[in-house]
């Protein structure tokens, strides 16, 4: 996946990232942004299923004063704020129907119209959408616009579950150690070979999200400058030749 992201990042303007819950779809979006030509511009993330129709349209496209009840001032939307950068639309399958039509217009024309406004504004935004839903099935059921789906999926990145891409675990773990170490002000040099082997063999039913949580818990409890297998002693389930078995809590 790392190699694919490096090939895509310089060129992709629209992308759809799909995969199970917790597979790291936002991490993939941030990677495409951070190694692309807009790395020094804004990366803005929004959950499309988190708010109701009217509020979401206002958040995404902005609103004009008096555009709806309670709109006391002009407000720029996320597309305007992300101008020149990247907008990450998480859970795109939950986007309200009215917002789907407006989003399609922005993607096709590069223009955004605030709620309640008559004029339009030009925006230059790279859009990365993500979903754990089968959007083709959503289109067939009439819950998602087909034209919007095909526009978004110019480049579709399918993220396999972590158990099917174990080669990514060392890269992800190293990134988490750096990030969490900075946040906790607890820098670490990395992992011992035994710890890396333990993580690589684990089942990871919760995918990348579970890996991150496990690494953070180990860093909170560790007294050394490297994480070793004992720091992951709370992990019991591992995989050996495709068969799951249980390790004792102290097993390394």
Buried (B, 14 or more C-beta within 10 A) or exposed (E): BEEEBEEBBEEBBBBBBBBBEBBBBBBBBBBBBBBBEBEEBBBBBBBBBEBEEBBBBBBBBBBBEEBEEEBEEBBBBBBBBBBEBBBBBBBBBBBBEEBBEBBBBBBEEBEBBBBBBEEBBEBEBBBBBBBBBEBEEBBEEEBBBEEBBEBBBEBEBEBEBBBEBBEBBBEBBBBBBEEBBEEEEEEBEBBBEBBBBBBBBBBBEBBBBBBBEBBBBBBEEBEEEEBBBBBBBEBEEBBEEEEEEEBEEEBB
